[in-house]
């Protein structure tokens, strides 16, 4: 019955009919069987303020959530950039105002995406990217009017790791003419590109901001160095295990800090908080704040599994988020592998613009670690980038962040923002959109 529903849905969508779905505006959605038994869900929200003759004249932004296992249709849409928030109130700074936004539940097993058997879950970044390319091939078959529309891949956290591989493989597919797409850029928000550089910055970051003393710094640094050794010896599965323990170490030494935004006020719970964290911090770079967001997670589960699923006609056999834990488990060994080499391939072998942005209050993928791996990238423009001026960006006389741009590479430091910069400082992120997408 489920497969029959999917086929009918795609036939209707192939006619180019736009639907209302859930929330304001015109939408389309559906499943793509990227591999036999592996079903990926996408949800397209058409641009709300149409200042042109046809919606395909406005750019498409793909949004890839992190985790791995975080849902773009859920977290990205309702908690960050979609037209309404979790309480279904209008979001004034939604990206849908100026762009067509394509949310993809990726990898398979995430959100509404699902697999018929756990053996079909992706175990590496290359498989994830290939599944996304397969989805885009079918997407363009259904919507050929978008083939010439500028396409920009935006991502967050572990989504950045997936995005760079996806962009590289999509660019190759365009060049070998197996797909027609006007891919322009890939944007990496708080990207989990170099786990080693990120975790090696945690201790110093917390010490300098006053969240730990020198003793706490030493404890965190020792754990980070053990992970660094494992990564360099290509023992990434063991590194992931130690990394999970390190989360608990950080939470204990910093007494319940919110790793997504270190300035978020926290209730003081002493030892009981550490015990609670021990029980819930198990999966992915996007679960570090889970103990502080229980209400939102429960609310999102209810929304996606109830009104949203019903409005989109999702079969009752597809339970949103039910396979997300298995998604991370399947990528256990791949989780700590760096993808800096793929970023270098994008800079050396493609014409794509590479955009990186980091929130100054993010611990998970802290700014110092991100700056470190960016400055080590090997590409012809490296020296030009290093010597390029770093300039401020502002809005109505307020300093919102900084930018450093050279050739195809642009780096943004975002003030008063943590891991989810589009939420914490939408003005700075809007500046990035206007400079790179809304042109």
N, C-alpha and C positions, 0 to 999 in steps of 0.2 A: 504493500500500500504506500509506503514512504517513497519508493522509487517512482511510482506512478504519479504521486503529487509533484515531485521534482520535475519530471518531464513536462507535465501540464504547465507548471509555473514558467519554465523556460520558453515554452511555445508562446505563451501570452506576452512575455517580455520581449521576444524577438520581433513583435509587431511594433515596438517602440512606444507602447502605451505607458504613461506615467501614472503611478498610484499614490494614494495618500499614506498608506501604511500606518506608522505610529508617529504622532507629533505633527508639527506644522510642515508645510511644503510638500513638493512632489518628490517621489522616491521610487526606486526599483530595488529589488533584492532577489537573491536566489542561491542555489547550491551549484557547485561545479565538482564533478568527480575527477579530481586531479590524478588519481591513480585508482585502479579498481578497488573499491571498498573504502576509499579515502575521500571524504566529502568536505569541501571547503565552502564556507558561507561568506557572502559579500552583501553589503548594504550601501547603496548609492543614494546620497542626498543631493538633489539638484540645487544649484545656486538659487538663493532666495531673491536677491535684488538683481533682476535681469536688465542690464543696461544695453544689451545688444539684441540682435534679431533672433538668435538661437542660443540655447544653453551651451552648446558645444563650442561656442566662441569664448567661453570663460574657461580658465584652466581647471584641470583635475588634480586634486591632492589626494594621494593614497595615505592613509594613516595606519601604521603598524605599531601595535602595543607591545610591551615587553613581557617580562616574566622569566622564562618562557611559560606561556599558559594564560597570560592576561588577555582579556577580550577587547578588541578594538570597538566592536559594536556596543559593548557595555561600558567599560571604563573610559575609553577615548571619547565616545559619543556623549554619554550622560554626565561624566565627571570632568571633562576637559574642554572639548571644542564643539560639541553638537549644539543644535538650536535650543534645547531645553536641558535643565539640570535634573538631578535626582528627584527633586520635588516637583518636577514638570513646570518650573517657572522659566520664562524666556531668558536665554543667556544673551545679553547685549553684544558681547564680543565673539559670538559664534563665527567660525570660519566659513560656515555655509552662506553667510551674508554675501561673500564675494567670490566663492569658489564652489565647484562641484566637489564634494568630499566622498571618497570611496573608503568605507571602513571594511577591513578584511579580518575575519577571525582566523588567525594564523599563529602557529602551525596547526595542521589538522589535529582535532581533539580539543581545540580552544573554543570557548564560547559556544556558538551554535554549530561550529564545525565538528565533525565526528568521524570516527573510523569504525568499520564493522568488526575489526579485530585489533587488539593492542599491538600485534606485530607490524601493523601498517603505520604506526606512529613514526614521525621523523626522528632519526638518531644523529643527524649532523646538519650543519648549516647549508651544505650544498643541496641536500634533498629538499630542505625548506625552500630554498631559492627556486629550485626547479618546479616545485609545486606552484609557487606564485607565478612563474612564467607561464605555466600551463593554464592557470586561471585567467591570466590576462589575454592569452590567445583566444579563449572562448568568450571572454568579455568583449573583445573587439569584434568577434564574429556576430555577437548579438547587437552591439552598438558600433557599427562601422563609422558613424559620424564622429566618434571620438578619436579616430586614428590620427588625425592631424592636430588634435587639441594638445597644447602643452601639458605634459605630465610631470608631476613633482612627487617624489616619494618622501614623506615625512615619517619620523619614527621617534620612539622614546625608549630609553633604557636598553634592555636586551633586544628590543625592536631595531635598534641601530645596528647591532651585529647582524641581524637578519637582512636589514635594508641594504647594507653595502654589497653583500653577496647577491641579493636579488637584483640590484641595479646593474651590477657587473654582468650577470647572466642575461638580463633583459637587453642590455646594450649589445651583447654578442649576438643575441637572437635577431635584433634589428639589423645588424651588419650582415648576417648571413641570410637575411630576407625571409626568415621563417615567421616573422611577425612585423607588422607595421605599427609603430608607436613613436610619438614625438616626445620621447623622454628627455627632460631638460636638466633635472637636478635631483640630488638626494640630500636630505637634511637629517642630521643626527642630533637629537636632543638627549642630553645626559647619556651618551652612548656607552654601552658595555663592550668597548672595542678592545681595550687592553686591561684585563682583570688585574694583571700584575701591577701596573702603574696605579690603578685605582686603589687597591688595598694597601699598597706600600705608602700611600699618602694619608691613610686614615689616622694613624697615631699622631703625626705632626699637626694635622688639621685640627684634631680635637684638643691637642695641647695648646696650640696657639690661640684657640678660641676660648680656652679656659674650662672645657668640659671634663678634662682629666688632669691629674698632676703628673709629675715625671715618673712616678711608680706605675700609674695607669698606662702612660705612654709606653713604657718598657714592656709591659705585659702584651699590649696590642701589637707593638712592633715585633716582638718575638713570634707571635702567631702569624703575622704577615710574612715574615722572612721564611718561615717553614713552608708557607704556600708558594712563595716565590721560587724556592728550591724545587718543589714538586713540579711547578709549571715548566721550569727550565729543563727539567729532566723528562719532560713529556709524560708525567704521571698525573694527568689532568683529572682522572676519576678520583684519585686520592686527594687532590687539591680541592675538589668540590666538597668532599667530606669535611676537610679541615676548615674550609670556608664557612660551612654551616655552623661549626663550633665557634668560629671567630665572631659571628654575629652575636652570639650569646655573650662572648667576652666583652665586646663593645658595649652592649646593653648593660651589662653588670658594672663595668668601669665608669660609664657615663650616666649610670643610674636612670635608665629608661628614656634615653634620648630618642627623639623622632628622627630616624636616619634619612627620611625624605626631606625634611626641612628642620634643621637643628634649632631654629628659634621658635618652633611651634610649642606653645605652653603645654606642659605635661602634668597630669595629676601625680603627686608623689605617693608611691605605693611600696617603697622600700623593697624588701626581699620578695614579697608576694608578686611584684611586677616581674622580677627576673624569672620566677617560677612560671608565670603565665607566658612570658616570652619563650621560655624553653619548650613549651607545649605547642606553640603556634608557628614559630619561625622555622619552617621546614623547606619551603619551596621558593626559589627564584629571587632575583634582585628586586622584584616589585612587591615582596611581602614583608619587607623590613619594618614597615609601619603598621602592620596588620592589627597589632594589639591596640592601636590608637584609632582604628577606623572600623571597628566591629559593626557599629550601627549602620555605617554607609554600605558595608559589604552585604549585610543582611537586607538592607533596603534595595540594593541593586539586584541581588538574587531574586527577590520577590517581584521586582519590576520586569526583569528579563524573562523569568519563568512564568509570569502571569500575563499582564496586559500586553507587553511587547510581543511575546510569542504568539498570543492569540490574534493580535492585530495583523501580524505577518503571516499567519496561517501555518506556523511551524508545527510539524507533527508532534504529538505527545510523546513519541518515542525519542525525540531529540531534546534532552534536558540540558539547558544552557549551563556550561561550566562543569558538567559532571565528569569530564575526562581530563580536566586541567592538571591534576596532580600527576597523572600518568604521562602527560606531555613533558613535564620537567624530568621525571624519572628516565624517560627515553633519551633525553639529552644530557644525562648526568655526566658522561665522559666528555662531551663536547662543550659543556658549559664554561669551563675555564680556559678554553683555547682562544688565543688572541686572533683578531682579524685585521690587524694593522697592515698586513701584506695585501689584503684585498683593497683597503683604502689606497695604498700605493698604486695598485693596478688601475684603480679608477682615475687617479691623478696622471698616471703615465700612459694609459692605453685608451682613454676615452676623452670626449669633449664635455663631459658632464660637470656641472658646478657642484662642488662639495661644500655643504654648509654645516657647521658644527656650533651648537650653542649649549652653554652650561650655566646652571644656577649657582650663585656663590654660596648658598646655604645648604646645598646638597652634600650629604656625606656618602651615599651609596656610590655615586660616580662623581667624586669630588673634583672641583675645578683644578686644583694643583696636579692631580693625576692626569686629567685630560690634557692640560697644557703640556705636560711632559711628553706624552706619546705623540701629540700633534707636532711638536717641534723636532721630534726624531724622524719623522716621515722622510723617506728618500724619494725625491722627485726633482725635476729640473728647476722648479720654482722655489726650492727650499730656502736658499740664501736670500732670495727676494722677499719671501714671506717673513723670515726672521728679522730682516732689516726694515720691513714696512712699518709705518707709524701705527700706533694704537690710539684710536680716537674715541671720544665719548659719544654716546647717543642719548638723546633726551626728548622729552615731550612737555610742552608748556613750561619750559624753564627748569624741569626736574631731570636730574641725571638718572637714566634708567639702565645704563650699562655701557659696554665698550665694544668696539669692533676692530678687527685686524684683518685686512683683506689683501690678497695678492693673486692675480691671475684667476685660477679656478677655485682657489681655496679661501673660504671666509670663516672666521672664528668670532663668536659672540660670547661675551661675559654678561650675564643678566643679573642686575642688582635685585635684592629683596626677593629672590626666587630660590626655590629648592629643586627637587627632582622633577616636579611637574611645573615647568616654567610657564606654559600657557595659562595655568590657573593662577599662579602666584604673581606674575607680572605680564599681563596680556598686552600691555602697551609696547614693551620691548619686543615681544614675539610678533606683534602686528607690524613693527618696523621691519623685521626680517621678511615677513610675507610681502610687504609692499615693495621691498627692494629686489626680491628674487622671484616672486610668483606673480604679483599683481602688476605686471609691467606691460 
